[in-house]
Amino acid sequence: MALVGFTLWGSLQTSKATARQSQAQTFDALFSDARAAVALEAAQIRSYQLEPSNAARTRYLKSVNATAAVLQKAAVSGFPPAAADATRLGQEQAAFRDSADRLINQVANQDPASRQFDRLEVQPLYYTLQRDIDDVANGYHSDAQRITSELQHIQSRILITMVAGFAIGLGLVAIIWRVVLGYQRRLVVEADASEHLALHDPLTGLPNRALFQRRLEAALRGRQDTQPAVMIVDLNEFKSVNDTLGHHAGDELLTAISRRLQVLLRAGDTVSRLGGDEFAVLLPAVAGVAAATGIARQVGDALRQDFRLTAGPAAVSGSIGLAIADESSTAETLLRRADAAMYRAKADGSTVAVYDPQLDAERPERMALFGELRALLDGGDPDDQLVLYYQPQVCLSTASVTAVEALVRWRHPRLGLLLPGAFLAISESGRLEIPLTYHLLRLAVRDAAAWQEHNPVTVAVNVSPKCLLDEEFAHQVRSALAESGLRPSLLRLEVTESSMMTDPDKALAMLRQVQGDGVQVSIDDFGTGFSSLHQLRQLNADELKVDQTLTRRVATDPGNAVLVRSAIDLAHNLGLFVTAEGVEDLRTLAVLRDYGCDQAQGFGIARPVPVDNLETACAVAEERARMIAEPSRALTPDAVA
């Protein structure tokens, strides 16, 4: 009876210890996931600092929600100590998120104080939160190890008791021994299974993000002559597989990809599924960039080979970002760099991109200029930093200025007067070209309305191609005209050939709306694109502008002369009047007049000037246009210049 009683006591203690061990392992895994989620959250913040975009903000919000979900799971577990830890960490995470949100807003607004705010508030909160999560996770990990040790002690005591009770009854001891050992083996198997589930992807069986980061940190600690490298692999065309073959086929494809990558890579390398259709590969030791790039290209080639699924064949490819560790690399920075390189590979359409700080991180001055321009447009430009210069367009038959083209300048408080080349590309890459166009349109029609009574000349405004695809385009034009009081016939919208190519039907519909209001339309930069005659006829434009690349050598290059004369004849046959751009001298102006060109503009006639100097510039332009009617003056060196 004593032997039976001791056995029951041992089994009870074992069950309790096992339950506590399982509980400790569960919370160890939960808080480890929270630690990984917070690290990813910080990584996404850094990614947003490097590449402020909606996609980067979305990834950041997803990582924030993932962290909150893990902590919430621990908070509602029903285990008071874990719930208290999760509540405390949740409060810390909320404080970190609040600071991170403010940092992201500062970065988005190009606030110069963002770096100091990051260093003094966001980073300390992050490191404090990571340390506290580590302490909690390590505490539960230590509990699990201690309980495992207790289980071993209980086994030992039971074993000793069994031996001591051998004399009482060999048969009884044998039965109890068998029962207890079977029970212990089951507990060990269950513990191993729990640990495996906590650190592996349930679909593919690959290591998950938490285990991948552990192995990456170990590789960074153990590096010697060689350097670790990380690849981020994002699948292309995976969504189409899900859409056409079903989600079951998508899961089957992910499993097949995991097997193919495991067979391809070297012993010691780690393939991990980070989530969705994104994989990561850890190369613990590579000889250099060339060796790592070679492995990455093998991975890309392997992914391009068709997969035979139950539902049918599937073809995908991969965009691979590669980052090689340096002496200062941490796991977070290496993953962030590989992720940035992957997005460059995806944008370029290439298979492999190696992290390059010059390509994968925008220059600070460019980011600052973008932020200032965005703030300027959002605030309505109260200091009138964006101004318009006007270049006269002279009618060759009457030698009079009949139109002016509006050209933007930026009176930057720190950099001085900026020409369009310094900031228009930034506005296009940052999706500011539409609000910038509408802002400049209002400035132009306001100025034109002021001089329409005493000098009614047409004002030409360049229109961004994306405006023609904006549903608000016609409304914005009508609103600007209504606010200024300018007659619609005195506004000419200049659109390029290329702007008509993205969605010709929609662009034509937009332009016809404003033409119906009496606004003129001009085809700008003719000769640089590939517009069809059919589109030119459909548009029914008012003006065709011959690009300066053709007009600049019209007086000296017979080939250019043929092209310019053909363009003028084509425009006239379509009922358009012709304006030649880039006229540098009076000889060119005379040739254009002889070819039947209607209007001309360029530095040889008049340069762009502020609105206050426009009257003088128009007088100069008319004087130079009259000179071509007087050959003795037009051919003098001073006149030609």
PLY file of the C-alpha trace (Angstrom):
ply
format ascii 1.0
element vertex 641
property float x
property float y
property float z
element edge 640
property int vertex1
property int vertex2
end_header
0.00 0.00 0.00
2.90 2.35 0.73
4.31 1.62 -2.73
0.96 2.26 -4.35
0.49 5.45 -2.33
3.94 6.72 -3.28
3.30 5.91 -6.92
0.04 7.81 -6.87
1.75 10.75 -5.22
4.50 10.69 -7.83
1.98 10.53 -10.68
0.07 13.45 -9.18
3.23 15.50 -8.84
4.21 14.59 -12.37
0.83 15.65 -13.73
0.99 18.96 -11.90
4.53 19.59 -13.04
3.63 18.65 -16.58
0.68 21.00 -16.58
2.86 23.78 -15.23
5.53 22.94 -17.79
3.02 23.09 -20.63
1.68 26.35 -19.30
5.18 27.83 -19.01
6.07 26.69 -22.53
2.85 28.16 -23.88
3.54 31.55 -22.36
7.20 31.33 -23.33
6.08 30.88 -26.94
3.48 33.65 -26.67
5.87 36.23 -25.28
8.56 35.11 -27.74
6.04 35.81 -30.50
5.37 39.20 -28.92
9.10 39.92 -28.91
9.37 38.99 -32.59
6.29 41.06 -33.42
7.71 44.12 -31.64
11.01 43.65 -33.49
9.10 43.48 -36.78
7.14 46.58 -35.73
10.43 48.45 -35.18
11.77 47.13 -38.48
8.70 48.43 -40.31
9.21 51.82 -38.66
12.78 51.89 -40.00
11.49 50.76 -43.40
9.03 53.64 -43.41
11.84 56.07 -42.51
13.77 54.83 -45.55
10.74 54.59 -47.87
7.76 56.64 -46.69
4.84 55.17 -48.60
1.32 53.83 -48.06
2.63 50.29 -48.49
5.25 50.80 -45.75
2.63 52.35 -43.41
0.30 49.40 -44.07
3.02 46.90 -43.16
3.73 48.87 -40.01
0.06 48.83 -38.96
-0.14 45.08 -39.60
2.87 44.50 -37.33
1.32 46.73 -34.64
-1.92 44.75 -34.78
0.03 41.49 -34.63
1.82 42.61 -31.43
-1.43 43.70 -29.82
-3.12 40.40 -30.77
-0.37 38.31 -29.16
-0.42 40.31 -25.93
-4.23 40.20 -25.87
-4.12 36.42 -26.17
-1.87 36.24 -23.12
-4.04 38.75 -21.24
-7.18 36.62 -21.60
-5.44 33.30 -20.88
-6.96 32.99 -17.43
-3.55 32.68 -15.76
-3.27 35.74 -13.45
0.55 36.20 -13.54
0.61 35.99 -17.35
-2.41 38.26 -17.64
-0.69 40.82 -15.40
2.51 40.60 -17.46
0.57 40.94 -20.71
-1.39 43.93 -19.40
1.80 45.69 -18.31
3.54 44.95 -21.59
0.45 46.02 -23.50
0.63 49.40 -21.80
4.30 49.69 -22.72
3.54 48.63 -26.27
0.77 51.24 -26.50
3.21 53.94 -25.37
5.76 52.74 -27.92
3.11 52.69 -30.65
2.01 56.23 -29.75
5.60 57.47 -30.07
6.09 55.46 -33.25
2.91 56.95 -34.76
4.20 60.41 -33.99
7.58 59.55 -35.50
5.92 58.27 -38.69
3.88 61.45 -38.94
7.06 63.50 -38.49
8.82 61.47 -41.20
5.80 61.84 -43.50
5.86 65.60 -42.87
9.67 65.70 -43.27
10.02 67.17 -39.79
13.77 67.77 -39.18
13.24 66.86 -35.53
12.23 63.30 -36.43
15.75 61.89 -36.04
16.19 63.41 -32.58
12.68 62.31 -31.57
13.51 58.79 -32.77
16.76 58.68 -30.82
15.48 60.27 -27.61
12.01 58.74 -27.30
11.11 56.04 -29.81
14.29 53.96 -29.58
14.46 54.04 -25.72
10.81 52.93 -25.55
11.53 50.14 -28.04
14.58 48.86 -26.18
12.72 49.05 -22.84
9.78 47.13 -24.28
12.07 44.49 -25.86
13.97 44.09 -22.57
10.78 43.71 -20.56
9.36 41.17 -23.02
12.66 39.29 -22.95
12.56 39.24 -19.14
9.02 37.85 -19.14
9.72 35.30 -21.89
12.97 34.23 -20.25
11.17 33.90 -16.93
8.66 31.46 -18.38
11.44 29.70 -20.27
13.33 29.30 -16.98
10.16 28.02 -15.30
9.76 25.42 -18.04
13.37 24.28 -17.58
13.00 24.20 -13.79
9.82 22.17 -14.05
11.55 19.80 -16.46
14.27 19.37 -13.87
11.61 18.68 -11.25
10.12 16.05 -13.51
13.51 14.41 -13.76
13.85 14.43 -9.96
10.40 12.94 -9.58
11.35 10.21 -12.03
14.49 9.53 -10.08
12.62 9.24 -6.80
10.02 6.98 -8.35
12.80 4.84 -9.82
14.50 4.49 -6.44
11.21 3.61 -4.78
10.52 1.02 -7.44
13.86 -0.62 -6.84
13.31 -0.54 -3.08
9.90 -2.08 -3.50
11.21 -4.84 -5.73
11.34 -7.15 -2.76
7.67 -6.48 -2.03
6.54 -7.61 -5.35
8.43 -7.93 -8.60
5.30 -8.19 -10.60
3.72 -5.12 -9.02
6.91 -3.12 -9.54
7.13 -4.21 -13.18
3.55 -3.09 -13.82
4.01 0.26 -12.13
7.35 0.79 -13.90
5.79 0.18 -17.26
2.87 2.50 -16.57
5.03 5.33 -15.30
7.62 5.15 -18.09
4.89 5.08 -20.73
3.32 8.10 -19.16
6.65 9.94 -19.06
7.40 9.15 -22.68
4.02 10.53 -23.67
4.73 13.72 -21.75
8.12 14.15 -23.44
6.59 13.60 -26.87
3.85 16.11 -26.13
6.38 18.66 -24.87
8.50 18.24 -28.01
5.40 18.58 -30.17
4.38 21.77 -28.35
7.81 23.29 -28.85
7.83 22.36 -32.52
4.42 23.96 -33.09
5.54 27.13 -31.34
8.58 27.55 -33.62
7.44 26.18 -36.99
4.97 27.10 -39.71
2.00 24.69 -39.48
1.51 24.50 -43.27
5.03 23.91 -44.58
6.76 22.72 -41.42
9.49 25.33 -41.99
10.90 27.43 -39.14
8.76 30.47 -38.47
9.92 34.05 -37.99
10.77 33.55 -34.31
13.02 30.53 -34.92
14.56 32.17 -38.00
15.49 35.24 -35.96
17.02 33.04 -33.24
19.18 31.26 -35.79
20.12 34.54 -37.46
21.20 36.01 -34.12
23.25 32.87 -33.42
24.90 33.12 -36.87
25.81 36.77 -36.23
27.31 35.90 -32.85
29.35 33.02 -34.27
30.71 34.65 -37.43
34.46 34.45 -38.06
36.12 34.73 -41.50
32.84 34.50 -43.43
29.74 36.62 -43.15
26.10 35.58 -42.77
23.67 36.61 -45.50
19.88 36.86 -45.57
17.54 36.52 -48.54
13.93 37.68 -48.54
11.96 35.88 -51.26
8.58 37.27 -52.30
6.57 35.24 -54.82
5.18 36.82 -57.98
1.93 35.61 -59.57
0.98 33.72 -56.38
-2.37 35.52 -56.18
-3.26 34.36 -59.68
-2.68 30.74 -58.58
-5.10 31.24 -55.67
-7.63 32.96 -57.94
-7.51 30.41 -60.76
-6.80 27.10 -59.00
-8.14 27.80 -55.52
-6.64 28.33 -52.07
-6.02 24.63 -51.59
-3.75 24.76 -54.65
-2.06 27.82 -53.17
-1.31 25.90 -49.97
-0.03 22.96 -52.01
2.21 25.34 -53.99
3.69 26.85 -50.83
4.48 23.36 -49.53
6.10 22.41 -52.86
8.20 25.58 -52.83
9.40 24.87 -49.29
10.50 21.37 -50.33
12.26 22.67 -53.44
14.17 25.30 -51.48
15.22 22.83 -48.79
16.63 20.46 -51.42
18.42 23.28 -53.24
20.18 24.94 -50.32
23.24 23.78 -48.44
23.37 21.87 -45.19
23.23 24.38 -42.35
21.20 26.94 -44.31
17.75 27.80 -42.95
14.61 28.26 -45.02
11.77 30.00 -43.20
8.27 31.00 -44.13
7.68 34.50 -42.77
4.00 34.53 -43.70
1.77 34.63 -46.75
3.89 34.12 -49.88
7.10 35.46 -48.32
10.07 33.25 -47.44
13.43 33.99 -45.85
16.71 32.16 -46.31
19.63 32.32 -43.88
23.09 31.57 -45.24
25.15 31.37 -42.02
28.47 31.60 -43.85
29.20 32.92 -47.35
32.54 33.84 -48.89
31.29 37.15 -50.28
28.67 38.98 -52.32
29.39 36.98 -55.48
28.88 33.63 -53.73
25.67 34.78 -52.05
24.37 36.25 -55.31
25.05 32.95 -57.07
22.95 31.07 -54.50
20.18 33.67 -54.79
20.10 33.26 -58.57
19.85 29.48 -58.15
16.85 30.06 -55.91
15.29 32.35 -58.52
15.89 29.79 -61.29
14.36 27.03 -59.17
11.23 29.07 -58.53
10.72 29.73 -62.25
10.41 26.00 -62.98
6.75 24.96 -63.22
5.08 23.25 -60.28
2.77 20.30 -60.90
-0.15 20.57 -58.50
-3.19 18.39 -58.06
-5.37 21.07 -59.68
-2.96 21.57 -62.59
0.40 23.14 -63.42
1.35 26.45 -61.81
4.05 28.94 -62.76
5.45 31.55 -60.39
8.65 33.52 -59.99
10.37 35.27 -57.13
11.72 38.72 -56.31
14.76 38.22 -54.08
16.41 40.81 -51.85
19.89 39.93 -50.58
21.76 41.55 -47.69
25.27 40.63 -46.48
26.13 41.22 -42.84
28.84 43.69 -41.89
30.52 44.22 -38.53
27.70 46.39 -37.18
24.76 44.35 -38.52
22.04 43.15 -36.20
19.29 40.70 -37.03
16.79 43.53 -37.38
18.96 45.66 -39.69
19.89 42.68 -41.87
16.23 41.69 -42.33
15.26 45.29 -43.04
17.99 45.66 -45.66
17.04 42.41 -47.38
13.41 43.54 -47.40
14.34 46.90 -48.98
16.42 45.16 -51.66
13.52 42.78 -52.37
11.16 45.69 -53.03
13.73 47.19 -55.41
13.96 43.88 -57.26
10.17 43.77 -57.51
10.01 47.37 -58.77
12.79 46.82 -61.33
11.37 43.51 -62.53
14.67 41.78 -61.73
15.10 38.47 -59.93
17.85 39.40 -57.45
18.81 42.74 -55.94
21.68 43.17 -53.48
21.16 45.82 -50.81
22.74 49.13 -51.82
22.38 52.07 -49.42
22.57 54.49 -52.36
19.65 52.84 -54.15
17.54 51.50 -51.28
17.54 54.61 -49.14
16.48 58.02 -50.46
18.93 60.86 -50.02
18.03 63.04 -47.01
17.94 66.27 -49.05
15.54 64.74 -51.60
13.25 63.51 -48.83
13.38 66.92 -47.16
12.46 68.70 -50.40
9.56 66.30 -50.96
8.24 66.92 -47.45
8.48 70.69 -47.87
6.64 70.56 -51.21
3.89 68.38 -49.76
3.49 70.68 -46.75
3.39 73.66 -49.11
0.57 72.17 -51.20
-1.35 70.89 -48.17
-1.21 74.34 -46.58
-2.22 76.25 -49.71
1.20 77.98 -50.10
0.42 80.94 -47.79
3.82 82.59 -48.46
3.48 82.33 -52.27
6.67 80.31 -52.64
5.37 78.70 -55.85
5.28 81.39 -58.53
4.71 81.44 -62.28
7.03 82.90 -64.88
5.53 83.62 -68.30
7.18 83.17 -71.70
5.59 85.10 -74.59
4.42 83.30 -77.74
4.52 85.56 -80.78
2.30 85.32 -83.87
4.62 85.30 -86.91
2.13 86.84 -89.32
1.35 89.90 -87.16
4.50 90.07 -84.98
2.26 90.36 -81.90
2.16 88.37 -78.68
-1.06 86.38 -78.62
-0.30 83.91 -75.81
2.05 83.23 -72.90
3.08 79.93 -71.39
3.04 79.60 -67.58
6.22 77.99 -66.17
6.59 77.27 -62.45
9.42 78.39 -60.18
9.88 77.72 -56.46
11.18 80.58 -54.33
12.63 78.28 -51.68
13.43 80.09 -48.41
16.66 78.11 -47.97
17.76 77.10 -51.48
16.76 80.18 -53.44
14.91 80.14 -56.78
14.46 76.55 -57.97
13.74 75.68 -61.61
11.21 72.93 -62.43
13.92 70.30 -62.92
14.80 70.53 -59.24
11.41 69.46 -57.92
8.98 68.27 -60.63
10.47 64.75 -60.64
10.10 64.67 -56.85
6.44 65.67 -57.14
5.82 62.90 -59.68
7.55 60.19 -57.61
5.66 61.32 -54.51
2.25 61.55 -56.23
2.05 65.31 -55.80
1.78 66.16 -59.51
-2.03 66.35 -59.47
-2.39 68.84 -56.55
0.61 70.79 -57.94
-1.05 71.08 -61.38
-4.34 72.26 -59.88
-2.52 74.82 -57.70
-0.59 76.24 -60.67
-3.75 76.28 -62.79
-5.41 78.58 -60.27
-2.38 80.87 -60.18
-2.29 81.11 -63.98
-5.98 81.88 -64.49
-5.85 84.42 -61.64
-3.01 86.31 -63.36
-4.64 86.04 -66.80
-7.93 87.36 -65.42
-6.10 90.44 -64.12
-4.82 91.41 -67.57
-7.69 90.12 -69.76
-9.45 93.50 -70.01
-6.50 95.63 -71.18
-4.39 92.89 -72.84
-6.42 89.70 -73.44
-3.75 87.12 -74.32
-4.19 83.38 -73.93
-2.42 81.70 -70.98
-1.09 78.17 -71.60
-0.82 75.81 -68.63
0.96 72.44 -68.68
-1.21 69.57 -67.44
0.27 66.51 -65.72
-0.61 63.25 -67.54
-2.19 61.81 -64.39
-4.65 64.71 -64.23
-6.32 63.36 -67.37
-7.17 60.20 -65.43
-8.47 62.11 -62.40
-12.26 62.26 -62.07
-11.97 65.80 -60.62
-10.07 67.23 -63.61
-12.96 68.94 -65.42
-14.42 70.19 -62.14
-11.07 71.70 -61.11
-10.74 73.56 -64.43
-14.29 74.91 -64.23
-13.83 75.90 -60.59
-10.60 77.79 -61.32
-12.25 79.70 -64.17
-15.28 80.52 -62.08
-13.19 81.79 -59.14
-10.99 84.01 -61.31
-13.55 85.22 -63.84
-11.27 84.40 -66.77
-13.00 83.73 -70.08
-12.56 80.00 -70.94
-11.34 80.89 -74.46
-8.25 82.55 -72.92
-7.11 79.31 -71.23
-5.11 76.73 -73.16
-4.27 73.38 -71.55
-1.07 71.77 -72.84
-0.96 67.96 -72.76
1.91 65.80 -73.99
1.65 62.99 -76.51
2.63 60.44 -73.85
-0.18 61.52 -71.52
-2.68 60.25 -74.08
-1.20 56.76 -74.24
-2.04 55.34 -70.78
-5.83 55.40 -71.16
-6.66 57.21 -74.43
-10.43 56.87 -74.10
-10.58 58.37 -70.62
-8.09 61.13 -71.45
-10.05 62.10 -74.56
-13.30 62.13 -72.59
-11.78 64.46 -69.96
-10.41 66.87 -72.57
-13.68 66.94 -74.48
-15.47 68.04 -71.30
-13.27 71.12 -70.91
-13.32 71.79 -74.67
-17.09 71.85 -74.43
-16.70 74.75 -71.97
-14.64 76.70 -74.51
-11.16 75.89 -73.15
-8.43 75.36 -75.76
-6.30 72.20 -75.88
-2.73 71.97 -77.13
-0.62 68.91 -78.00
2.76 69.69 -76.40
6.23 68.33 -77.30
5.08 66.94 -80.66
7.85 64.87 -82.19
9.03 63.20 -78.98
6.28 60.59 -78.61
4.41 58.06 -80.71
0.85 59.31 -80.88
-1.22 58.02 -83.76
-2.86 60.28 -86.34
-6.14 58.68 -85.37
-5.79 60.01 -81.81
-4.80 63.47 -83.04
-7.91 63.58 -85.22
-10.15 62.30 -82.42
-8.88 64.86 -79.94
-9.80 67.80 -82.18
-7.18 69.96 -80.45
-6.62 73.65 -81.13
-2.84 73.77 -81.21
0.14 71.54 -81.97
3.49 72.50 -80.44
6.60 71.28 -82.28
9.27 70.22 -79.78
12.53 72.16 -79.55
14.53 69.05 -80.48
13.20 69.53 -84.02
13.09 73.32 -84.27
16.53 74.00 -82.80
18.39 72.92 -85.99
15.70 73.65 -88.56
17.87 76.36 -90.23
20.98 74.18 -90.47
19.83 70.55 -90.71
17.87 69.59 -93.86
16.51 66.48 -92.17
15.05 68.53 -89.30
13.68 71.02 -91.80
11.73 68.27 -93.57
10.30 66.99 -90.28
9.27 70.45 -89.10
7.65 71.37 -92.44
5.79 68.02 -92.44
4.55 68.59 -88.89
3.29 72.07 -89.82
1.49 70.76 -92.90
-0.01 67.87 -90.89
-1.30 70.23 -88.20
-2.81 72.61 -90.72
-4.51 69.74 -92.54
-6.04 68.71 -89.22
-7.23 72.27 -88.56
-4.66 73.06 -85.84
-2.43 76.13 -85.58
1.25 75.44 -84.91
3.60 76.83 -82.26
7.32 76.11 -82.47
9.23 75.78 -79.19
12.90 76.40 -78.49
13.56 79.20 -81.03
17.07 80.41 -80.24
17.75 82.94 -83.00
16.03 85.08 -85.62
17.28 82.98 -88.56
15.32 80.03 -87.16
12.33 82.31 -86.66
12.50 83.44 -90.30
12.67 79.84 -91.55
9.65 78.89 -89.44
7.68 81.84 -90.81
8.53 80.77 -94.36
7.31 77.22 -93.56
3.95 78.63 -92.49
4.39 78.20 -88.71
1.78 80.26 -86.84
3.49 81.01 -83.52
6.91 80.66 -81.89
8.52 80.94 -78.49
12.03 80.54 -77.16
14.99 82.32 -75.63
15.75 83.96 -78.96
12.40 85.78 -78.71
11.88 86.27 -74.98
12.83 84.44 -71.81
10.31 83.48 -69.09
9.80 86.41 -66.72
7.75 87.14 -63.57
4.29 88.55 -64.14
5.46 92.07 -63.22
7.96 92.04 -66.12
5.64 90.42 -68.65
4.62 93.62 -70.43
8.27 94.49 -71.14
9.02 90.95 -72.29
6.08 91.03 -74.70
7.34 94.29 -76.18
10.80 92.76 -76.72
9.27 89.65 -78.32
7.20 91.73 -80.74
10.21 93.84 -81.66
12.28 90.75 -82.49
9.42 89.24 -84.49
9.22 92.42 -86.58
12.92 92.15 -87.32
12.48 89.10 -89.53
10.45 91.24 -91.92
13.55 93.43 -92.35
16.30 91.22 -93.84
19.02 93.80 -93.35
18.39 93.77 -89.60
17.54 90.09 -89.22
20.86 88.89 -90.65
23.17 91.08 -88.57
25.15 89.20 -85.92
23.48 91.11 -83.10
20.01 90.39 -84.40
20.72 86.70 -84.96
22.04 86.39 -81.41
0 1
1 2
2 3
3 4
4 5
5 6
6 7
7 8
8 9
9 10
10 11
11 12
12 13
13 14
14 15
15 16
16 17
17 18
18 19
19 20
20 21
21 22
22 23
23 24
24 25
25 26
26 27
27 28
28 29
29 30
30 31
31 32
32 33
33 34
34 35
35 36
36 37
37 38
38 39
39 40
40 41
41 42
42 43
43 44
44 45
45 46
46 47
47 48
48 49
49 50
50 51
51 52
52 53
53 54
54 55
55 56
56 57
57 58
58 59
59 60
60 61
61 62
62 63
63 64
64 65
65 66
66 67
67 68
68 69
69 70
70 71
71 72
72 73
73 74
74 75
75 76
76 77
77 78
78 79
79 80
80 81
81 82
82 83
83 84
84 85
85 86
86 87
87 88
88 89
89 90
90 91
91 92
92 93
93 94
94 95
95 96
96 97
97 98
98 99
99 100
100 101
101 102
102 103
103 104
104 105
105 106
106 107
107 108
108 109
109 110
110 111
111 112
112 113
113 114
114 115
115 116
116 117
117 118
118 119
119 120
120 121
121 122
122 123
123 124
124 125
125 126
126 127
127 128
128 129
129 130
130 131
131 132
132 133
133 134
134 135
135 136
136 137
137 138
138 139
139 140
140 141
141 142
142 143
143 144
144 145
145 146
146 147
147 148
148 149
149 150
150 151
151 152
152 153
153 154
154 155
155 156
156 157
157 158
158 159
159 160
160 161
161 162
162 163
163 164
164 165
165 166
166 167
167 168
168 169
169 170
170 171
171 172
172 173
173 174
174 175
175 176
176 177
177 178
178 179
179 180
180 181
181 182
182 183
183 184
184 185
185 186
186 187
187 188
188 189
189 190
190 191
191 192
192 193
193 194
194 195
195 196
196 197
197 198
198 199
199 200
200 201
201 202
202 203
203 204
204 205
205 206
206 207
207 208
208 209
209 210
210 211
211 212
212 213
213 214
214 215
215 216
216 217
217 218
218 219
219 220
220 221
221 222
222 223
223 224
224 225
225 226
226 227
227 228
228 229
229 230
230 231
231 232
232 233
233 234
234 235
235 236
236 237
237 238
238 239
239 240
240 241
241 242
242 243
243 244
244 245
245 246
246 247
247 248
248 249
249 250
250 251
251 252
252 253
253 254
254 255
255 256
256 257
257 258
258 259
259 260
260 261
261 262
262 263
263 264
264 265
265 266
266 267
267 268
268 269
269 270
270 271
271 272
272 273
273 274
274 275
275 276
276 277
277 278
278 279
279 280
280 281
281 282
282 283
283 284
284 285
285 286
286 287
287 288
288 289
289 290
290 291
291 292
292 293
293 294
294 295
295 296
296 297
297 298
298 299
299 300
300 301
301 302
302 303
303 304
304 305
305 306
306 307
307 308
308 309
309 310
310 311
311 312
312 313
313 314
314 315
315 316
316 317
317 318
318 319
319 320
320 321
321 322
322 323
323 324
324 325
325 326
326 327
327 328
328 329
329 330
330 331
331 332
332 333
333 334
334 335
335 336
336 337
337 338
338 339
339 340
340 341
341 342
342 343
343 344
344 345
345 346
346 347
347 348
348 349
349 350
350 351
351 352
352 353
353 354
354 355
355 356
356 357
357 358
358 359
359 360
360 361
361 362
362 363
363 364
364 365
365 366
366 367
367 368
368 369
369 370
370 371
371 372
372 373
373 374
374 375
375 376
376 377
377 378
378 379
379 380
380 381
381 382
382 383
383 384
384 385
385 386
386 387
387 388
388 389
389 390
390 391
391 392
392 393
393 394
394 395
395 396
396 397
397 398
398 399
399 400
400 401
401 402
402 403
403 404
404 405
405 406
406 407
407 408
408 409
409 410
410 411
411 412
412 413
413 414
414 415
415 416
416 417
417 418
418 419
419 420
420 421
421 422
422 423
423 424
424 425
425 426
426 427
427 428
428 429
429 430
430 431
431 432
432 433
433 434
434 435
435 436
436 437
437 438
438 439
439 440
440 441
441 442
442 443
443 444
444 445
445 446
446 447
447 448
448 449
449 450
450 451
451 452
452 453
453 454
454 455
455 456
456 457
457 458
458 459
459 460
460 461
461 462
462 463
463 464
464 465
465 466
466 467
467 468
468 469
469 470
470 471
471 472
472 473
473 474
474 475
475 476
476 477
477 478
478 479
479 480
480 481
481 482
482 483
483 484
484 485
485 486
486 487
487 488
488 489
489 490
490 491
491 492
492 493
493 494
494 495
495 496
496 497
497 498
498 499
499 500
500 501
501 502
502 503
503 504
504 505
505 506
506 507
507 508
508 509
509 510
510 511
511 512
512 513
513 514
514 515
515 516
516 517
517 518
518 519
519 520
520 521
521 522
522 523
523 524
524 525
525 526
526 527
527 528
528 529
529 530
530 531
531 532
532 533
533 534
534 535
535 536
536 537
537 538
538 539
539 540
540 541
541 542
542 543
543 544
544 545
545 546
546 547
547 548
548 549
549 550
550 551
551 552
552 553
553 554
554 555
555 556
556 557
557 558
558 559
559 560
560 561
561 562
562 563
563 564
564 565
565 566
566 567
567 568
568 569
569 570
570 571
571 572
572 573
573 574
574 575
575 576
576 577
577 578
578 579
579 580
580 581
581 582
582 583
583 584
584 585
585 586
586 587
587 588
588 589
589 590
590 591
591 592
592 593
593 594
594 595
595 596
596 597
597 598
598 599
599 600
600 601
601 602
602 603
603 604
604 605
605 606
606 607
607 608
608 609
609 610
610 611
611 612
612 613
613 614
614 615
615 616
616 617
617 618
618 619
619 620
620 621
621 622
622 623
623 624
624 625
625 626
626 627
627 628
628 629
629 630
630 631
631 632
632 633
633 634
634 635
635 636
636 637
637 638
638 639
639 640
